[in-house]
């Protein structure tokens, strides 16, 4: 009997295990690099994220999970947010939406800018953070005078962002906006 004949299966796994482990780790690293190479931060005007329609709205709202995304608003303009941006709302003076795109008694969620625009009464435009104060989800709908978070059901008034139903305990943060020539813009 030779030495090769005396290797038991457990010894064989130990001898070859280190190189197989290294090969699998290398494969995992290569797969991760390949996946990273497949994603692109270049703006193409189309969002890779799923979209959700607004109740009573007249355009899609992008729900972004990637650091850099873009979406088109109902007036055809395109906007994008960049990775690492400290301002989620964008530059002051940039048009957010047309007043006509925000239904009276309802609202429009601009998920890419993390803003929800509301029009409680005709000609009265309000804006709030679209980030739920409960656990940071983006609010998902504006219906019947209420802004609703899809994660846990928190609801806020479209008039002042105050909490109507929890689990959220704090109001949505107000955002300063102005209307010029029928366009809603961030105030400086």
N, CA and C of each residue as an Amber inpcrd file, in Angstrom:
protein
   564
   0.8370000  -1.1660000   0.0000000   0.0000000   0.0000000   0.0000000
   0.8890000   1.2380000   0.0000000   0.5780000   2.1890000  -0.8750000
   1.3710000   3.4150000  -0.9780000   0.7280000   4.5190000  -0.1600000
   1.4200000   5.6390000  -0.0340000   0.9160000   6.7650000   0.7500000
  -0.3640000   7.3300000   0.1410000  -0.4710000   7.3320000  -1.2050000
  -1.6770000   7.8330000  -1.8600000  -2.8870000   7.0010000  -1.4800000
  -2.6860000   5.6940000  -1.2650000  -3.7870000   4.8170000  -0.9130000
  -4.2470000   5.0380000   0.5230000  -3.4400000   5.6800000   1.3540000
  -3.7770000   5.8510000   2.7590000  -4.5110000   7.1690000   3.0640000
  -4.7210000   8.0190000   2.0870000  -5.4390000   9.2830000   2.3130000
  -6.9220000   8.9780000   2.4330000  -7.4800000   9.3540000   3.5490000
  -8.9090000   9.1450000   3.7780000  -9.6650000  10.3740000   3.2610000
 -10.9640000  10.2480000   3.0000000 -11.7130000  11.3810000   2.4460000
 -11.6120000  12.6610000   3.2810000 -11.5740000  12.5810000   4.6120000
 -11.4800000  13.7990000   5.4190000 -10.1420000  14.4880000   5.2070000
  -9.0660000  13.7270000   5.0070000  -7.7630000  14.3180000   4.7190000
  -7.7720000  14.9880000   3.3470000  -8.4490000  14.3950000   2.3880000
  -8.4950000  14.9480000   1.0450000  -9.2030000  16.3080000   1.0630000
 -10.2610000  16.4230000   1.8530000 -10.9860000  17.6900000   1.9310000
 -10.1120000  18.7600000   2.5590000  -9.3150000  18.4030000   3.5610000
  -8.4560000  19.3660000   4.2200000  -7.3420000  19.8170000   3.2910000
  -6.7580000  18.8900000   2.5660000  -5.6530000  19.2330000   1.6750000
  -6.1160000  20.1420000   0.5440000  -7.2390000  19.8110000  -0.0770000
  -7.7040000  20.6010000  -1.2100000  -8.6380000  21.7170000  -0.8040000
  -9.0830000  21.7560000   0.4460000 -10.0770000  22.7290000   0.8890000
  -9.6060000  24.1620000   0.7920000  -8.3470000  24.4220000   1.1320000
  -7.8590000  25.7950000   1.1140000  -7.8640000  26.3560000  -0.2970000
  -7.4260000  25.5970000  -1.2660000  -7.3920000  26.1290000  -2.6240000
  -8.8080000  26.2760000  -3.1830000  -9.7000000  25.3610000  -2.8470000
 -11.0820000  25.4840000  -3.3020000 -11.7300000  26.7110000  -2.6560000
 -11.4600000  26.9310000  -1.3930000 -12.0010000  28.0930000  -0.6940000
 -11.5070000  29.3780000  -1.3510000 -10.2130000  29.4290000  -1.6670000
  -9.6700000  30.6140000  -2.3280000 -10.3160000  30.8300000  -3.6940000
 -10.5480000  29.7570000  -4.4070000 -11.1900000  29.8710000  -5.7220000
 -12.6170000  30.4010000  -5.5850000 -13.3580000  29.9100000  -4.5810000
 -14.7280000  30.3700000  -4.3840000 -14.7780000  31.8370000  -3.9540000
 -13.8500000  32.2440000  -3.0970000 -13.7940000  33.6410000  -2.6780000
 -13.4620000  34.5200000  -3.8780000 -12.5150000  34.0810000  -4.6890000
 -12.1610000  34.8310000  -5.8930000 -13.3420000  34.9550000  -6.8370000
 -14.0970000  33.8700000  -6.9750000 -15.2840000  33.8830000  -7.8250000
 -16.3260000  34.8620000  -7.2790000 -16.5140000  34.8760000  -5.9690000
 -17.4780000  35.7940000  -5.3520000 -17.0580000  37.2480000  -5.5600000
 -15.7740000  37.5370000  -5.4210000 -15.2740000  38.8950000  -5.6300000
 -15.4690000  39.3050000  -7.0890000 -15.1710000  38.4000000  -8.0060000
 -15.3420000  38.6930000  -9.4320000 -16.8120000  38.9270000  -9.7650000
 -17.7050000  38.1360000  -9.1670000 -19.1380000  38.3080000  -9.4110000
 -19.6060000  39.6660000  -8.8920000 -19.0940000  40.0750000  -7.7390000
 -19.4500000  41.3860000  -7.1940000 -18.9720000  42.5100000  -8.0980000
 -17.7630000  42.3840000  -8.6160000 -17.2360000  43.3960000  -9.5290000
 -18.0510000  43.4350000 -10.8170000 -18.4600000  42.2760000 -11.2940000
 -19.2800000  42.2050000 -12.5010000 -20.6240000  42.8930000 -12.2780000
 -21.2440000  42.6410000 -11.1300000 -22.5260000  43.2850000 -10.8200000
 -22.3580000  44.7950000 -10.7140000 -21.2790000  45.2460000 -10.1060000
 -21.0320000  46.6770000  -9.9860000 -20.8000000  47.2930000 -11.3550000
 -20.1750000  46.5600000 -12.2380000 -19.9310000  47.0480000 -13.5880000
 -21.1920000  47.1290000 -14.4150000 -22.1970000  46.3200000 -14.0840000
 -23.4560000  46.3260000 -14.8340000 -24.2860000  47.5530000 -14.5250000
 -24.1910000  48.0620000 -13.2970000 -24.9690000  49.2470000 -12.9640000
 -24.2280000  50.4660000 -13.4670000 -24.9860000  51.4910000 -13.7810000
 -24.3980000  52.6990000 -14.3280000 -24.9960000  53.8980000 -13.6320000
 -24.1890000  54.9150000 -13.3870000 -24.7150000  56.1380000 -12.7940000
 -24.9980000  57.1780000 -13.8620000 -24.8110000  56.8260000 -15.1240000
 -25.1070000  57.7570000 -16.2050000 -26.6090000  57.9260000 -16.3290000
 -27.0470000  59.1450000 -16.4770000 -28.4810000  59.4180000 -16.5940000
 -28.9320000  59.1890000 -18.0180000 -29.9250000  58.3280000 -18.1790000
 -30.4630000  58.0430000 -19.5030000 -31.8600000  58.5850000 -19.6550000
 -32.3760000  59.2130000 -18.6000000 -33.7490000  59.7120000 -18.6590000
 -34.7640000  58.6720000 -18.2470000 -34.3250000  57.4550000 -18.0250000
 -35.2230000  56.3970000 -17.5760000 -34.7070000  55.8870000 -16.2480000
 -35.5980000  55.6330000 -15.3380000 -35.2380000  55.1520000 -14.0180000
 -35.2370000  53.6410000 -13.9990000 -34.2140000  53.0510000 -13.3830000
 -34.1780000  51.6070000 -13.2250000 -35.0310000  51.1820000 -12.0470000
 -35.4840000  52.1360000 -11.2680000 -36.2950000  51.8490000 -10.0990000
 -37.7410000  51.6660000 -10.5060000 -38.5060000  50.9060000  -9.7030000
 -39.9200000  50.7710000 -10.0100000 -40.6350000  52.0960000  -9.8060000
 -41.7220000  52.2980000 -10.5380000 -42.4810000  53.5270000 -10.3790000
 -43.8340000  53.2240000  -9.7810000 -44.3600000  54.2000000  -9.0750000
 -45.6940000  54.0550000  -8.5150000 -46.5230000  55.2200000  -8.9810000
 -47.7220000  54.9630000  -9.4020000 -48.6120000  56.0260000  -9.8480000
 -49.2370000  56.7250000  -8.6610000 -49.6440000  57.9350000  -8.8850000
 -50.2990000  58.7100000  -7.8410000 -51.7970000  58.5850000  -7.9960000
 -52.4890000  58.4730000  -6.8950000 -53.9440000  58.4740000  -6.9430000
 -54.3820000  59.8500000  -7.3920000 -55.1140000  59.8960000  -8.4720000
 -55.5620000  61.1770000  -8.9920000 -54.4480000  61.9350000  -9.6800000
 -53.2530000  61.3950000  -9.7280000 -52.1270000  62.0710000 -10.3580000
 -52.1430000  61.8610000 -11.8460000 -51.3150000  62.5950000 -12.5280000
 -51.2900000  62.4710000 -13.9600000 -49.9040000  62.1600000 -14.4640000
 -49.0830000  61.4920000 -13.6660000 -47.7640000  61.1080000 -14.1250000
 -47.1350000  60.1640000 -13.1470000 -46.1270000  59.4130000 -13.5850000
 -45.4620000  58.4900000 -12.6790000 -44.5670000  59.2200000 -11.6970000
 -44.3780000  58.6050000 -10.5630000 -43.4640000  59.1180000  -9.5550000
 -42.4180000  58.0600000  -9.3330000 -41.1690000  58.4280000  -9.3850000
 -40.0950000  57.4570000  -9.2650000 -39.7860000  57.1790000  -7.8110000
 -39.6520000  55.9280000  -7.4760000 -39.2440000  55.5310000  -6.1350000
 -37.8080000  55.0820000  -6.2300000 -36.9040000  55.8200000  -5.6890000
 -35.4900000  55.5790000  -5.9090000 -34.8540000  54.8370000  -4.7620000
 -34.1130000  53.7730000  -5.0900000 -33.3470000  53.0790000  -4.0740000
 -31.8710000  53.1710000  -4.3690000 -31.5020000  53.7080000  -5.5190000
 -30.0980000  53.8420000  -5.8600000 -29.6500000  55.2600000  -5.5620000
 -28.3390000  55.4610000  -5.3340000 -27.8630000  56.7810000  -4.9990000
 -28.0410000  57.7920000  -6.1210000 -27.9860000  57.3690000  -7.3760000
 -28.1370000  58.2960000  -8.4830000 -29.2510000  57.7960000  -9.3740000
 -30.2630000  58.6000000  -9.5500000 -31.3740000  58.1980000 -10.3900000
 -31.9560000  59.4220000 -11.0430000 -32.8170000  59.2030000 -12.0170000
 -33.4920000  60.3220000 -12.6380000 -34.9170000  59.9380000 -12.9270000
 -35.7570000  60.9350000 -13.0530000 -37.1380000  60.6920000 -13.4230000
 -37.6500000  61.8950000 -14.1670000 -38.6840000  61.7070000 -14.9110000
 -39.2900000  62.8050000 -15.6490000 -40.5530000  63.2290000 -14.9400000
 -40.7610000  64.5220000 -14.8310000 -41.9950000  65.0140000 -14.2420000
 -43.0500000  65.0970000 -15.3240000 -44.2720000  65.3890000 -14.9270000
 -45.3740000  65.3700000 -15.8750000 -45.2540000  66.4540000 -16.9390000
 -44.4540000  67.4850000 -16.7030000 -44.3190000  68.5180000 -17.7230000
 -43.1850000  68.2280000 -18.6920000 -42.5760000  67.0400000 -18.5960000
 -41.5520000  66.6170000 -19.5400000 -40.1500000  67.0060000 -19.1420000
 -39.9880000  67.8000000 -18.0840000 -38.6400000  68.1570000 -17.6870000
 -38.0140000  66.9990000 -16.9440000 -36.7160000  66.9220000 -16.9770000
 -36.0110000  65.8190000 -16.3440000 -35.1080000  66.3670000 -15.2650000
 -35.0230000  65.6500000 -14.1600000 -34.1610000  66.0760000 -13.0790000
 -33.4740000  64.8670000 -12.4960000 -32.3440000  65.1020000 -11.8290000
 -31.6330000  63.9800000 -11.2400000 -31.0440000  64.3830000  -9.9140000
 -30.8150000  63.3730000  -9.0640000 -30.1610000  63.6120000  -7.7930000
 -28.8280000  62.9050000  -7.8340000 -27.8420000  63.4390000  -7.1290000
 -26.5240000  62.8370000  -7.1860000 -26.1780000  62.1780000  -5.8700000
 -25.2790000  61.2190000  -5.9400000 -24.8590000  60.4790000  -4.7580000
 -24.1570000  61.4110000  -3.7900000 -24.4410000  61.2500000  -2.5160000
 -23.7570000  62.0140000  -1.4940000 -24.2750000  63.4300000  -1.3550000
 -25.3430000  63.7750000  -2.0220000 -25.8870000  65.1180000  -1.9570000
 -26.4490000  65.3790000  -0.5690000 -26.1010000  66.5260000   0.0070000
 -26.6100000  66.8360000   1.3320000 -27.9780000  67.4840000   1.2540000
 -28.3580000  67.9910000   0.1070000 -29.6760000  68.5980000  -0.0600000
 -30.5450000  67.6730000  -0.8710000 -31.5910000  67.1420000  -0.2510000
 -32.4580000  66.2150000  -0.9600000 -33.4590000  66.9440000  -1.8340000
 -33.6490000  68.2260000  -1.6410000 -34.6800000  68.9430000  -2.3630000
 -34.1920000  69.5750000  -3.6540000 -32.9210000  69.7540000  -3.8470000
 -32.4120000  70.3560000  -5.0670000 -32.1660000  71.8410000  -4.8700000
 -31.8410000  72.5220000  -5.9590000 -31.4790000  73.9260000  -5.9080000
 -32.7170000  74.8100000  -5.8310000 -32.5900000  75.8930000  -5.0680000
 -33.6760000  76.8600000  -4.9810000 -33.8790000  77.4870000  -6.3490000
 -35.1270000  77.7510000  -6.6960000 -35.4350000  78.3650000  -7.9700000
 -35.6890000  77.3800000  -9.0890000 -35.3460000  76.1170000  -8.9170000
 -35.5990000  75.0990000  -9.9370000 -37.0680000  74.6940000  -9.8710000
 -37.7080000  74.5890000 -11.0280000 -39.1220000  74.2030000 -11.0720000
 -39.2860000  72.7710000 -10.6000000 -40.1980000  72.5660000  -9.6600000
 -40.4950000  71.2290000  -9.1470000 -41.6080000  70.5800000  -9.9500000
 -42.6540000  71.3410000 -10.2280000 -43.8070000  70.8360000 -10.9730000
 -44.6990000  72.0120000 -11.3310000 -45.5790000  71.7880000 -12.2700000
 -46.5890000  72.7860000 -12.6040000 -47.7010000  72.7140000 -11.5590000
 -48.2830000  73.8560000 -11.2380000 -49.4010000  73.8820000 -10.2920000
 -50.5100000  72.9570000 -10.7870000 -50.7230000  72.9260000 -12.0920000
 -51.7770000  72.0860000 -12.6700000 -51.5240000  70.5930000 -12.4780000
 -50.2900000  70.1960000 -12.1580000 -49.9610000  68.7820000 -11.9310000
 -50.2940000  68.3290000 -10.5160000 -50.6460000  69.2790000  -9.6470000
 -50.9780000  68.9580000  -8.2560000 -52.4900000  69.0890000  -8.0930000
 -53.2010000  67.9710000  -7.9030000 -54.6610000  68.0430000  -7.8170000
 -55.1390000  68.7920000  -6.5680000 -56.2100000  69.5620000  -6.7290000
 -56.8190000  70.2640000  -5.5950000 -57.3810000  69.2140000  -4.6360000
 -57.0470000  69.3610000  -3.3470000 -57.4740000  68.3900000  -2.3400000
 -56.5700000  67.1770000  -2.2780000 -55.5120000  67.1800000  -3.0560000
 -54.5800000  66.0480000  -3.1040000 -53.1500000  66.5300000  -3.1740000
 -52.3200000  65.7580000  -3.8460000 -50.9230000  66.1210000  -3.9260000
 -50.1600000  65.3090000  -4.9380000 -48.8860000  65.6010000  -5.0230000
 -47.9660000  64.9240000  -5.9380000 -46.6760000  64.6540000  -5.1750000
 -46.2190000  63.4130000  -5.2200000 -44.9860000  63.0240000  -4.5340000
 -43.8350000  63.0750000  -5.5270000 -42.8040000  63.8190000  -5.1840000
 -41.5820000  63.8880000  -5.9800000 -40.5310000  63.0730000  -5.2310000
 -40.5820000  61.7530000  -5.4010000 -39.7270000  60.8580000  -4.6200000
 -38.2500000  61.1420000  -4.8490000 -37.8680000  61.5010000  -6.0830000
 -36.4590000  61.7590000  -6.3600000 -35.9440000  62.9990000  -5.6380000
 -36.8310000  63.9160000  -5.2940000 -36.4450000  65.1160000  -4.5500000
 -36.8520000  65.0350000  -3.0840000 -37.5240000  63.9530000  -2.7150000
 -38.0100000  63.7200000  -1.3540000 -38.9040000  64.8630000  -0.8720000
 -39.7960000  65.2850000  -1.7830000 -40.7540000  66.3460000  -1.4800000
 -42.1440000  65.8610000  -1.8670000 -43.1390000  66.2130000  -1.0560000
 -44.5320000  65.9910000  -1.4320000 -45.1830000  67.3700000  -1.5270000
 -45.7600000  67.6470000  -2.6940000 -46.4660000  68.9020000  -2.9300000
 -47.9520000  68.6530000  -2.7230000 -48.6360000  69.5740000  -2.0650000
 -50.0810000  69.4310000  -1.8700000 -50.7780000  70.7280000  -2.2660000
 -52.0590000  70.6100000  -2.5840000 -52.8960000  71.7660000  -2.8970000
 -54.2130000  71.5840000  -2.1330000 -54.2000000  71.9310000  -0.8310000
 -55.3890000  71.7210000   0.0000000 -56.6270000  72.4290000  -0.5570000
 -56.4580000  73.6510000  -1.0350000 -57.5330000  74.3910000  -1.6960000
 -56.9500000  74.9840000  -2.9750000 -57.8140000  75.3090000  -3.9110000
 -57.3540000  75.8330000  -5.2050000 -56.4250000  77.0300000  -5.0090000
 -55.2300000  76.9380000  -5.5650000 -54.2580000  78.0240000  -5.5030000
 -53.3770000  78.0390000  -4.2690000 -53.6330000  77.1770000  -3.2980000
 -52.8040000  77.0960000  -2.0870000 -51.8650000  75.9050000  -2.2210000
 -50.5830000  76.1820000  -2.4050000 -49.5930000  75.1170000  -2.5700000
 -48.7820000  74.9900000  -1.2900000 -48.6670000  73.7650000  -0.8060000
 -47.8550000  73.4420000   0.3720000 -46.8290000  72.3960000  -0.0450000
 -45.7200000  72.3520000   0.6660000 -44.6990000  71.3420000   0.3900000
 -44.1450000  70.8310000   1.7100000 -43.8820000  69.5300000   1.7360000
 -43.3530000  68.8740000   2.9340000 -42.2940000  67.8670000   2.5220000
 -41.4850000  67.4630000   3.4800000 -40.5650000  66.3550000   3.2430000
 -41.4040000  65.1200000   2.9450000 -40.9750000  64.3180000   1.9800000
 -41.6880000  63.0770000   1.6440000 -41.1610000  61.9000000   2.4520000
 -40.3260000  62.1800000   3.4540000 -39.7430000  61.1290000   4.2810000
 -40.5600000  60.9850000   5.5600000 -41.1650000  59.8180000   5.7410000
 -41.9790000  59.5450000   6.9240000 -41.1280000  59.6990000   8.1810000
 -41.6920000  60.3390000   9.1890000 -40.9520000  60.5730000  10.4300000
 -40.8980000  59.3460000  11.3260000 -41.5670000  58.2640000  10.9470000
 -41.5320000  57.0470000  11.7500000 -40.2240000  56.2950000  11.5390000
 -39.9900000  55.8180000  10.3130000 -38.7660000  55.0580000  10.0560000
 -38.0820000  55.4320000   8.7530000 -38.4040000  56.5820000   8.1930000
 -37.6690000  57.0740000   7.0380000 -38.1020000  56.5620000   5.6760000
 -39.2400000  55.8960000   5.5810000 -39.7440000  55.4610000   4.2700000
 -40.2360000  56.6890000   3.5040000 -40.2490000  56.5940000   2.1800000
 -40.8280000  57.6550000   1.3660000 -42.3380000  57.4540000   1.3370000
 -43.0820000  58.5330000   1.5970000 -44.5390000  58.4250000   1.5700000
 -44.9790000  57.9290000   0.2010000 -46.1350000  57.2540000   0.1620000
 -46.5080000  56.5760000  -1.0720000 -47.7300000  57.0890000  -1.7910000
 -48.6210000  57.8100000  -1.1020000 -49.8320000  58.2760000  -1.7780000
 -50.3940000  59.5110000  -1.0930000 -51.1980000  60.2460000  -1.8590000
 -51.9160000  61.4080000  -1.3390000 -53.3590000  61.2540000  -1.8020000
 -54.2600000  60.9640000  -0.8680000 -55.6780000  60.7400000  -1.1620000
 -56.5410000  61.3350000  -0.0600000 -57.6880000  61.8590000  -0.4350000
 -58.6900000  62.3220000   0.5370000 -58.1100000  63.2360000   1.6130000
 -57.2260000  64.1370000   1.2230000 -56.6600000  65.0880000   2.1680000
 -55.5790000  64.5240000   3.0700000 -55.1070000  63.3000000   2.7770000
 -54.0940000  62.6600000   3.6220000 -52.8950000  62.1790000   2.8090000
 -51.7250000  62.3370000   3.3880000 -50.4830000  61.7990000   2.8390000
 -50.2300000  60.5100000   3.6070000 -50.0480000  59.3910000   2.9050000
 -49.9260000  58.0870000   3.5680000 -48.5830000  57.4430000   3.2780000
 -47.9770000  56.8880000   4.3290000 -46.7340000  56.1260000   4.1990000
 -47.0940000  54.6560000   4.0000000 -46.5420000  54.0050000   2.9700000
 -46.8850000  52.6100000   2.7040000 -46.2320000  51.6130000   3.6650000
 -45.1980000  52.0190000   4.3640000 -44.4690000  51.0640000   5.2110000
 -45.2730000  50.6240000   6.4270000 -45.8070000  51.5700000   7.1920000
 -46.5260000  51.2160000   8.4150000 -47.8490000  51.9510000   8.5610000
 -48.2640000  52.6810000   7.5220000 -49.5830000  53.2950000   7.5190000
 -49.7150000  54.6560000   8.1750000 -48.6100000  55.3060000   8.5110000
 -48.7250000  56.6510000   9.0910000 -49.4060000  57.5740000   8.0900000
 -50.2270000  58.5060000   8.6100000 -50.9340000  59.4480000   7.7520000
 -50.7470000  60.8640000   8.2680000 -50.6670000  61.8010000   7.3230000
 -50.4230000  63.2060000   7.6220000 -51.4340000  64.0630000   6.8720000
 -51.7980000  65.2250000   7.4380000 -52.7110000  66.1630000   6.7810000
 -51.9870000  66.8810000   5.6430000 -52.6980000  67.0940000   4.5290000
 -52.0900000  67.8200000   3.4110000 -52.0020000  69.3160000   3.6960000
 -52.7250000  69.8010000   4.6930000 -52.7330000  71.2310000   5.0020000
 -51.4920000  71.6870000   5.7560000 -51.0130000  70.8510000   6.6870000
 -49.8810000  71.2690000   7.5160000 -48.8630000  70.1630000   7.8020000
 -49.0630000  68.9610000   7.2730000 -48.1230000  67.8550000   7.4830000
 -48.2250000  67.2100000   8.8470000 -49.2180000  67.6070000   9.6470000
 -49.3460000  67.0420000  10.9950000 -49.8320000  65.5940000  10.9380000
 -49.5010000  64.8340000  11.9840000 -49.8440000  63.4110000  12.0510000
 -51.3300000  63.2410000  12.3490000 -51.9890000  62.4100000  11.5380000
 -53.3870000  62.0450000  11.7550000 -53.4470000  60.6580000  12.3690000
 -52.6030000  59.7520000  11.8820000 -52.5530000  58.3730000  12.3780000
 -51.1100000  57.9060000  12.4040000 -50.7410000  57.2340000  13.4970000
 -49.3820000  56.7440000  13.6830000 -49.1260000  55.4570000  12.9580000
 -47.9500000  54.9320000  13.1630000 -47.0670000  55.0820000  14.3140000
 -46.1890000  56.3310000  14.3420000 -46.1430000  57.1260000  13.2810000
 -45.3370000  58.3530000  13.3250000 -45.8780000  59.2680000  14.4180000
 -44.9660000  59.9820000  15.0800000 -45.3880000  60.8880000  16.1490000
 -45.0350000  62.3430000  15.8440000 -44.2750000  62.5840000  14.7790000
 -43.8730000  63.9470000  14.4110000 -44.3990000  64.2870000  13.0190000
 -44.7170000  65.5480000  12.8100000 -45.2140000  66.0320000  11.5160000
 -44.1220000  65.9500000  10.4530000 -44.5510000  65.9410000   9.1960000
 -43.5970000  66.0330000   8.0910000 -42.9930000  67.4330000   8.1020000
 -41.7080000  67.5270000   7.8360000 -41.0310000  68.8220000   7.8380000
 -41.5220000  69.6710000   6.6620000 -41.9260000  70.9170000   6.9330000
 -42.3750000  71.7830000   5.8380000 -41.1990000  72.2200000   4.9670000
 -41.4540000  72.4330000   3.6880000 -40.4680000  72.9400000   2.7370000
 -41.0080000  74.2620000   2.1980000 -40.1490000  75.2280000   2.0110000
 -40.5710000  76.5360000   1.5100000 -40.6070000  76.5230000  -0.0150000
 -41.7720000  76.8200000  -0.5780000 -41.9240000  76.8880000  -2.0310000
 -42.6210000  78.1840000  -2.4130000 -42.4800000  78.5290000  -3.6880000
 -43.1670000  79.6970000  -4.2420000 -43.7030000  79.3090000  -5.6120000
 -44.6780000  80.0550000  -6.0930000 -45.2600000  79.8030000  -7.4090000
 -44.9450000  80.9940000  -8.3040000 -44.3510000  80.6990000  -9.4650000
 -44.0650000  81.7240000 -10.4670000 -44.4700000  81.1940000 -11.8280000
 -45.3060000  81.9570000 -12.5250000 -45.7510000  81.5800000 -13.8740000
 -46.3210000  80.1660000 -13.9260000 -47.0730000  79.7900000 -12.9100000
 -47.7050000  78.4740000 -12.8880000 -46.7810000  77.3280000 -12.5170000
 -45.5300000  77.6340000 -12.1530000 -44.5550000  76.6120000 -11.7750000
 -44.2540000  76.7110000 -10.2810000 -44.1700000  75.5630000  -9.6240000
 -43.8320000  75.5100000  -8.2010000 -42.3240000  75.3810000  -8.1010000
 -41.7090000  76.2750000  -7.3290000 -40.2550000  76.2820000  -7.1590000
 -39.8990000  76.3390000  -5.6860000 -38.7220000  75.8370000  -5.3810000
 -38.2120000  75.9760000  -4.0180000 -37.8860000  77.4370000  -3.7740000
 -38.2740000  77.9330000  -2.6110000 -37.9310000  79.3010000  -2.2350000
 -36.5160000  79.2960000  -1.6780000 -35.8210000  80.4140000  -1.8110000
 -34.4390000  80.4630000  -1.3210000 -34.3250000  80.6680000   0.1450000
